[in-house]
Amino acid sequence: MLTDRRRHILRLIVEDYIDGALPVSSDAIARKMAVPVSSATVRNEMAALEDEGYIVQPHTSAGRVPSDKGYRYFVEFLMP
């Protein structure tokens, strides 16, 4: 079960990835959050989303991209 914050972060990651087709950084997400949070907080939440299979990290220094599971969740529950 995703928390509200994780759902919001996942939505931002999917939307940003669809717009730019590039891995999304925690800093980019932190700047878009409605409630101010640090990029470290976003990284922790992204790590949890990765552990749960919603996003993946293409390589160590990259941001994250949505997985099939992440896209499916976005379409079913988060798509505006």
MMTF fields as JSON, N, C-alpha, C and O atoms, coordinates in Angstrom:
{
  "mmtfVersion": "1.0.0",
  "mmtfProducer": "UNKNOWN",
  "numBonds": 319,
  "numAtoms": 320,
  "numGroups": 80,
  "numChains": 1,
  "numModels": 1,
  "chainsPerModel": [1],
  "groupsPerChain": [80],
  "chainIdList": ["A"],
  "bondAtomList": [4, 2, 8, 6, 12, 10, 16, 14, 20, 18, 24, 22, 28, 26, 32, 30, 36, 34, 40, 38, 44, 42, 48, 46, 52, 50, 56, 54, 60, 58, 64, 62, 68, 66, 72, 70, 76, 74, 80, 78, 84, 82, 88, 86, 92, 90, 96, 94, 100, 98, 104, 102, 108, 106, 112, 110, 116, 114, 120, 118, 124, 122, 128, 126, 132, 130, 136, 134, 140, 138, 144, 142, 148, 146, 152, 150, 156, 154, 160, 158, 164, 162, 168, 166, 172, 170, 176, 174, 180, 178, 184, 182, 188, 186, 192, 190, 196, 194, 200, 198, 204, 202, 208, 206, 212, 210, 216, 214, 220, 218, 224, 222, 228, 226, 232, 230, 236, 234, 240, 238, 244, 242, 248, 246, 252, 250, 256, 254, 260, 258, 264, 262, 268, 266, 272, 270, 276, 274, 280, 278, 284, 282, 288, 286, 292, 290, 296, 294, 300, 298, 304, 302, 308, 306, 312, 310, 316, 314],
  "bondOrderList": [1, 1, 1, 1, 1, 1, 1, 1, 1, 1, 1, 1, 1, 1, 1, 1, 1, 1, 1, 1, 1, 1, 1, 1, 1, 1, 1, 1, 1, 1, 1, 1, 1, 1, 1, 1, 1, 1, 1, 1, 1, 1, 1, 1, 1, 1, 1, 1, 1, 1, 1, 1, 1, 1, 1, 1, 1, 1, 1, 1, 1, 1, 1, 1, 1, 1, 1, 1, 1, 1, 1, 1, 1, 1, 1, 1, 1, 1, 1],
  "groupList": [{"groupName": "MET", "atomNameList": ["N", "CA", "C", "O"], "elementList": ["N", "C", "C", "O"], "formalChargeList": [0, 0, 0, 0], "bondAtomList": [1, 0, 2, 1, 3, 2], "bondOrderList": [1, 1, 2], "singleLetterCode": "M", "chemCompType": "L-PEPTIDE LINKING"}, {"groupName": "LEU", "atomNameList": ["N", "CA", "C", "O"], "elementList": ["N", "C", "C", "O"], "formalChargeList": [0, 0, 0, 0], "bondAtomList": [1, 0, 2, 1, 3, 2], "bondOrderList": [1, 1, 2], "singleLetterCode": "L", "chemCompType": "L-PEPTIDE LINKING"}, {"groupName": "THR", "atomNameList": ["N", "CA", "C", "O"], "elementList": ["N", "C", "C", "O"], "formalChargeList": [0, 0, 0, 0], "bondAtomList": [1, 0, 2, 1, 3, 2], "bondOrderList": [1, 1, 2], "singleLetterCode": "T", "chemCompType": "L-PEPTIDE LINKING"}, {"groupName": "ASP", "atomNameList": ["N", "CA", "C", "O"], "elementList": ["N", "C", "C", "O"], "formalChargeList": [0, 0, 0, 0], "bondAtomList": [1, 0, 2, 1, 3, 2], "bondOrderList": [1, 1, 2], "singleLetterCode": "D", "chemCompType": "L-PEPTIDE LINKING"}, {"groupName": "ARG", "atomNameList": ["N", "CA", "C", "O"], "elementList": ["N", "C", "C", "O"], "formalChargeList": [0, 0, 0, 0], "bondAtomList": [1, 0, 2, 1, 3, 2], "bondOrderList": [1, 1, 2], "singleLetterCode": "R", "chemCompType": "L-PEPTIDE LINKING"}, {"groupName": "HIS", "atomNameList": ["N", "CA", "C", "O"], "elementList": ["N", "C", "C", "O"], "formalChargeList": [0, 0, 0, 0], "bondAtomList": [1, 0, 2, 1, 3, 2], "bondOrderList": [1, 1, 2], "singleLetterCode": "H", "chemCompType": "L-PEPTIDE LINKING"}, {"groupName": "ILE", "atomNameList": ["N", "CA", "C", "O"], "elementList": ["N", "C", "C", "O"], "formalChargeList": [0, 0, 0, 0], "bondAtomList": [1, 0, 2, 1, 3, 2], "bondOrderList": [1, 1, 2], "singleLetterCode": "I", "chemCompType": "L-PEPTIDE LINKING"}, {"groupName": "VAL", "atomNameList": ["N", "CA", "C", "O"], "elementList": ["N", "C", "C", "O"], "formalChargeList": [0, 0, 0, 0], "bondAtomList": [1, 0, 2, 1, 3, 2], "bondOrderList": [1, 1, 2], "singleLetterCode": "V", "chemCompType": "L-PEPTIDE LINKING"}, {"groupName": "GLU", "atomNameList": ["N", "CA", "C", "O"], "elementList": ["N", "C", "C", "O"], "formalChargeList": [0, 0, 0, 0], "bondAtomList": [1, 0, 2, 1, 3, 2], "bondOrderList": [1, 1, 2], "singleLetterCode": "E", "chemCompType": "L-PEPTIDE LINKING"}, {"groupName": "TYR", "atomNameList": ["N", "CA", "C", "O"], "elementList": ["N", "C", "C", "O"], "formalChargeList": [0, 0, 0, 0], "bondAtomList": [1, 0, 2, 1, 3, 2], "bondOrderList": [1, 1, 2], "singleLetterCode": "Y", "chemCompType": "L-PEPTIDE LINKING"}, {"groupName": "GLY", "atomNameList": ["N", "CA", "C", "O"], "elementList": ["N", "C", "C", "O"], "formalChargeList": [0, 0, 0, 0], "bondAtomList": [1, 0, 2, 1, 3, 2], "bondOrderList": [1, 1, 2], "singleLetterCode": "G", "chemCompType": "PEPTIDE LINKING"}, {"groupName": "ALA", "atomNameList": ["N", "CA", "C", "O"], "elementList": ["N", "C", "C", "O"], "formalChargeList": [0, 0, 0, 0], "bondAtomList": [1, 0, 2, 1, 3, 2], "bondOrderList": [1, 1, 2], "singleLetterCode": "A", "chemCompType": "L-PEPTIDE LINKING"}, {"groupName": "PRO", "atomNameList": ["N", "CA", "C", "O"], "elementList": ["N", "C", "C", "O"], "formalChargeList": [0, 0, 0, 0], "bondAtomList": [1, 0, 2, 1, 3, 2], "bondOrderList": [1, 1, 2], "singleLetterCode": "P", "chemCompType": "L-PEPTIDE LINKING"}, {"groupName": "SER", "atomNameList": ["N", "CA", "C", "O"], "elementList": ["N", "C", "C", "O"], "formalChargeList": [0, 0, 0, 0], "bondAtomList": [1, 0, 2, 1, 3, 2], "bondOrderList": [1, 1, 2], "singleLetterCode": "S", "chemCompType": "L-PEPTIDE LINKING"}, {"groupName": "LYS", "atomNameList": ["N", "CA", "C", "O"], "elementList": ["N", "C", "C", "O"], "formalChargeList": [0, 0, 0, 0], "bondAtomList": [1, 0, 2, 1, 3, 2], "bondOrderList": [1, 1, 2], "singleLetterCode": "K", "chemCompType": "L-PEPTIDE LINKING"}, {"groupName": "ASN", "atomNameList": ["N", "CA", "C", "O"], "elementList": ["N", "C", "C", "O"], "formalChargeList": [0, 0, 0, 0], "bondAtomList": [1, 0, 2, 1, 3, 2], "bondOrderList": [1, 1, 2], "singleLetterCode": "N", "chemCompType": "L-PEPTIDE LINKING"}, {"groupName": "GLN", "atomNameList": ["N", "CA", "C", "O"], "elementList": ["N", "C", "C", "O"], "formalChargeList": [0, 0, 0, 0], "bondAtomList": [1, 0, 2, 1, 3, 2], "bondOrderList": [1, 1, 2], "singleLetterCode": "Q", "chemCompType": "L-PEPTIDE LINKING"}, {"groupName": "PHE", "atomNameList": ["N", "CA", "C", "O"], "elementList": ["N", "C", "C", "O"], "formalChargeList": [0, 0, 0, 0], "bondAtomList": [1, 0, 2, 1, 3, 2], "bondOrderList": [1, 1, 2], "singleLetterCode": "F", "chemCompType": "L-PEPTIDE LINKING"}],
  "groupTypeList": [0, 1, 2, 3, 4, 4, 4, 5, 6, 1, 4, 1, 6, 7, 8, 3, 9, 6, 3, 10, 11, 1, 12, 7, 13, 13, 3, 11, 6, 11, 4, 14, 0, 11, 7, 12, 7, 13, 13, 11, 2, 7, 4, 15, 8, 0, 11, 11, 1, 8, 3, 8, 10, 9, 6, 7, 16, 12, 5, 2, 13, 11, 10, 4, 7, 12, 13, 3, 14, 10, 9, 4, 9, 17, 7, 8, 17, 1, 0, 12],
  "groupIdList": [1, 2, 3, 4, 5, 6, 7, 8, 9, 10, 11, 12, 13, 14, 15, 16, 17, 18, 19, 20, 21, 22, 23, 24, 25, 26, 27, 28, 29, 30, 31, 32, 33, 34, 35, 36, 37, 38, 39, 40, 41, 42, 43, 44, 45, 46, 47, 48, 49, 50, 51, 52, 53, 54, 55, 56, 57, 58, 59, 60, 61, 62, 63, 64, 65, 66, 67, 68, 69, 70, 71, 72, 73, 74, 75, 76, 77, 78, 79, 80],
  "secStructList": [7, 7, 7, 2, 2, 2, 2, 2, 2, 2, 2, 2, 2, 2, 2, 2, 2, 2, 2, 2, 7, 1, 7, 5, 7, 2, 2, 2, 2, 2, 2, 2, 7, 1, 1, 7, 7, 7, 2, 2, 2, 2, 2, 2, 2, 2, 2, 2, 2, 2, 2, 6, 6, 1, 3, 3, 7, 1, 1, 6, 6, 1, 7, 5, 3, 3, 7, 2, 2, 2, 2, 2, 2, 0, 0, 0, 0, 0, 7, 7],
  "xCoordList": [0.843, 0.0, 0.885, 1.766, 0.637, 1.436, 0.869, -0.345, 1.762, 1.346, 0.975, 1.284, 0.322, -0.034, 1.215, 1.214, 2.283, 3.509, 4.115, 4.55, 4.144, 4.712, 3.872, 4.415, 2.555, 1.683, 1.974, 2.058, 2.128, 2.405, 3.761, 3.88, 4.766, 6.093, 6.052, 6.641, 5.369, 5.249, 4.564, 5.004, 3.504, 2.796, 3.739, 3.763, 4.515, 5.455, 6.534, 6.914, 7.026, 8.048, 7.498, 8.142, 6.321, 5.741, 5.486, 5.838, 4.881, 4.577, 5.86, 5.927, 6.874, 8.137, 8.837, 9.416, 8.779, 9.413, 8.69, 9.333, 7.378, 6.608, 6.952, 7.081, 7.1, 7.414, 8.826, 9.029, 9.809, 11.186, 11.916, 12.976, 11.38, 12.012, 13.426, 14.276, 13.675, 14.958, 14.713, 13.669, 15.659, 15.5, 15.262, 15.836, 14.425, 13.998, 14.781, 14.85, 15.371, 16.175, 15.318, 14.216, 15.845, 15.149, 15.061, 14.079, 16.073, 16.066, 14.933, 14.252, 14.733, 13.649, 12.294, 11.406, 12.138, 10.87, 10.687, 9.591, 11.739, 11.653, 11.205, 10.456, 11.661, 11.262, 9.792, 9.196, 9.2, 7.81, 6.814, 5.605, 7.299, 6.404, 5.617, 6.16, 4.351, 3.497, 3.952, 3.954, 4.329, 4.843, 6.358, 6.876, 7.087, 8.542, 9.172, 8.935, 9.963, 10.726, 12.121, 12.321, 13.072, 14.439, 14.583, 13.78, 15.613, 15.855, 16.24, 16.02, 16.82, 17.146, 15.872, 15.824, 14.858, 13.571, 12.98, 12.476, 13.046, 12.526, 13.328, 12.747, 14.654, 15.482, 15.065, 15.001, 14.779, 14.324, 13.001, 12.819, 12.09, 10.798, 10.977, 10.306, 11.88, 12.151, 12.772, 12.474, 13.622, 14.216, 13.122, 13.161, 12.147, 11.035, 10.196, 9.792, 9.932, 9.183, 9.945, 9.343, 11.26, 12.077, 12.013, 11.894, 12.093, 11.994, 10.657, 10.577, 9.607, 8.266, 8.006, 6.946, 8.97, 8.86, 8.156, 7.846, 7.888, 7.181, 8.098, 7.656, 9.369, 10.341, 11.637, 11.859, 12.489, 13.802, 14.851, 14.546, 16.083, 17.205, 18.085, 18.723, 18.125, 18.857, 20.33, 20.867, 20.971, 22.334, 22.568, 21.756, 23.653, 23.906, 23.767, 23.186, 24.275, 24.253, 23.017, 22.909, 22.094, 20.901, 19.771, 19.796, 18.781, 17.546, 16.74, 17.282, 15.453, 14.603, 13.643, 13.321, 13.197, 12.19, 11.087, 11.347, 9.873, 8.78, 8.974, 9.478, 8.578, 8.558, 7.178, 6.304, 6.988, 5.661, 4.621, 3.505, 5.005, 4.104, 3.772, 2.628, 4.767, 4.548, 3.611, 2.721, 3.815, 2.908, 1.484, 0.523, 1.359, 0.039, -0.676, -1.863, 0.057, -0.535, -0.956, -2.027, -0.11, -0.429, -1.723, -2.6, -1.844, -3.029, -4.276, -5.336, -4.171, -5.339, -5.776, -6.97, -4.821, -5.173, -4.778, -5.367, -3.819, -3.283, -3.53, -3.406, -3.872, -4.015, -5.149, -6.265, -4.837, -5.876, -7.018, -7.958],
  "yCoordList": [-1.187, 0.0, 1.246, 1.398, 2.116, 3.328, 4.432, 4.609, 5.169, 6.334, 7.462, 7.393, 8.49, 9.63, 10.265, 10.627, 10.402, 11.006, 10.167, 10.714, 8.863, 7.988, 8.01, 7.991, 8.051, 8.162, 9.455, 9.464, 10.549, 11.848, 11.825, 12.319, 11.26, 11.169, 10.292, 10.643, 9.163, 8.287, 9.016, 8.916, 9.743, 10.502, 11.513, 11.639, 12.234, 13.211, 12.547, 13.076, 11.396, 10.681, 10.248, 10.46, 9.646, 9.169, 10.338, 10.27, 11.406, 12.555, 13.184, 13.529, 13.331, 13.929, 13.036, 13.523, 11.728, 10.798, 10.789, 10.709, 10.87, 10.922, 12.198, 12.17, 13.31, 14.585, 14.626, 15.154, 14.071, 14.232, 13.0, 13.109, 11.823, 10.544, 10.409, 9.748, 11.044, 10.941, 10.521, 10.847, 9.801, 9.449, 10.702, 11.758, 10.575, 11.702, 11.704, 10.692, 12.854, 12.969, 13.332, 13.864, 13.033, 13.386, 14.901, 15.41, 15.623, 17.081, 17.665, 18.596, 17.122, 17.595, 17.364, 18.213, 16.225, 15.92, 16.827, 17.338, 17.032, 17.879, 19.291, 19.916, 19.795, 21.139, 21.207, 22.283, 20.078, 20.063, 19.705, 19.783, 19.319, 18.907, 20.107, 21.203, 19.889, 20.949, 21.351, 22.533, 20.375, 20.623, 20.518, 19.504, 21.547, 21.511, 20.314, 20.104, 19.551, 18.437, 18.472, 19.009, 17.899, 17.874, 16.783, 15.852, 16.916, 15.889, 14.571, 13.503, 14.634, 13.402, 12.657, 11.429, 13.383, 12.762, 12.101, 10.98, 12.806, 12.246, 11.002, 10.011, 11.035, 9.859, 8.663, 7.542, 8.886, 7.789, 7.207, 5.99, 8.078, 7.61, 6.895, 5.901, 7.407, 6.762, 5.382, 4.444, 5.257, 3.95, 2.961, 1.795, 3.429, 2.56, 2.179, 1.025, 3.14, 2.839, 1.844, 0.986, 1.962, 1.015, -0.378, -1.376, -0.442, -1.731, -2.416, -3.643, -1.608, -2.142, -2.41, -2.922, -2.066, -2.393, -1.374, -1.675, -0.165, 0.843, 1.66, 2.181, 1.776, 2.506, 1.713, 0.828, 2.04, 1.401, 2.477, 3.57, 2.143, 3.042, 2.413, 1.389, 3.018, 2.42, 2.139, 1.108, 3.046, 2.818, 3.696, 4.569, 3.473, 4.061, 5.576, 6.107, 6.272, 7.736, 8.357, 9.581, 7.531, 8.047, 8.287, 7.814, 9.034, 9.161, 7.883, 6.838, 7.973, 6.788, 6.914, 8.012, 5.757, 5.696, 4.738, 3.829, 4.936, 4.049, 2.634, 2.453, 1.656, 0.263, -0.009, 0.857, -1.189, -1.569, -1.471, -0.996, -1.928, -1.859, -0.404, -0.088, 0.481, 1.899, 2.541, 3.306, 2.223, 2.729, 2.229, 2.991, 0.945, 0.352, 1.048, 1.362, 1.287, 1.961, 3.384, 3.847, 4.063, 5.424, 5.45, 6.272, 4.56, 4.538, 4.17, 4.756, 3.224, 2.769, 3.705, 3.819, 4.383, 5.135, 6.596, 7.363, 7.035, 8.377, 9.279, 10.499, 8.702, 9.486, 10.492, 10.143, 11.767, 12.801, 12.637, 13.432],
  "zCoordList": [0.0, 0.0, 0.0, 0.845, -0.945, -1.05, -0.17, -0.077, 0.47, 1.251, 0.295, -0.895, 0.801, -0.042, -0.65, -1.826, 0.146, -0.352, -1.48, -2.493, -1.31, -2.342, -3.608, -4.712, -3.46, -4.636, -5.392, -6.62, -4.64, -5.256, -5.97, -7.091, -5.331, -5.939, -7.181, -8.204, -7.109, -8.277, -9.422, -10.568, -9.133, -10.173, -10.822, -12.047, -10.013, -10.551, -11.401, -12.445, -10.962, -11.726, -13.08, -14.108, -13.087, -14.351, -15.293, -16.471, -14.79, -15.637, -16.189, -17.368, -15.336, -15.775, -16.794, -17.766, -16.563, -17.499, -18.841, -19.888, -18.823, -20.071, -20.839, -22.063, -20.129, -20.778, -21.357, -22.451, -20.631, -21.057, -21.517, -22.135, -21.235, -21.596, -21.034, -21.63, -19.876, -19.187, -17.747, -17.182, -17.138, -15.728, -14.877, -15.143, -13.868, -13.045, -11.737, -11.04, -11.413, -10.197, -8.986, -9.12, -7.813, -6.573, -6.42, -5.881, -6.887, -6.805, -7.649, -7.219, -8.842, -9.712, -9.054, -9.136, -8.41, -7.723, -6.512, -6.286, -5.736, -4.539, -4.898, -4.147, -6.042, -6.474, -6.882, -6.851, -7.262, -7.719, -6.623, -6.841, -5.459, -4.384, -3.851, -3.716, -3.555, -3.023, -1.611, -1.268, -0.813, 0.529, 0.451, -0.016, 0.898, 0.781, 1.512, 2.702, 0.79, 1.359, 0.748, -0.341, 1.455, 0.94, -0.113, -0.179, -0.929, -1.933, -1.262, -1.833, -0.045, 0.69, 1.084, 1.013, 1.493, 1.827, 0.59, 0.655, -0.541, -1.789, -2.168, -2.611, -2.003, -2.32, -1.474, -1.98, -0.191, 0.674, 0.183, 0.157, -0.202, -0.71, -2.058, -2.336, -2.879, -4.165, -3.946, -4.685, -2.947, -2.637, -2.239, -2.632, -1.46, -1.064, -2.285, -2.422, -3.169, -4.395, -5.264, -5.91, -5.275, -6.037, -5.411, -6.121, -4.089, -3.392, -3.657, -3.72, -3.813, -4.052, -5.536, -5.895, -6.403, -7.816, -8.688, -9.841, -8.176, -8.951, -9.855, -10.879, -9.484, -10.291, -10.323, -9.497, -11.284, -11.392, -11.641, -12.119, -11.307, -11.539, -12.623, -12.379, -13.823, -14.939, -14.624, -15.029, -13.91, -13.43, -12.206, -11.902, -11.52, -10.205, -10.163, -9.217, -11.145, -11.081, -11.735, -11.817, -12.196, -12.88, -11.893, -10.756, -12.36, -11.613, -11.78, -12.139, -11.52, -11.613, -12.79, -13.245, -13.266, -14.321, -13.858, -13.069, -14.34, -13.941, -14.489, -15.597, -13.719, -14.183, -14.78, -14.751, -15.31, -15.804, -14.688, -14.901, -13.497, -12.341, -12.012, -11.683, -12.1, -11.829, -12.828, -12.457, -14.116, -15.148, -14.924, -15.033, -14.612, -14.398, -13.232, -13.325, -12.131, -10.971, -11.345, -10.952, -12.099, -12.534, -13.337, -13.075, -14.309, -15.163, -14.371, -14.587, -13.471, -12.728, -11.614, -11.338, -10.963, -9.746, -9.747, -8.985, -10.55, -10.421, -11.618, -11.511, -12.739, -13.966, -13.823, -13.436, -14.147, -14.005, -14.996, -14.991]
}
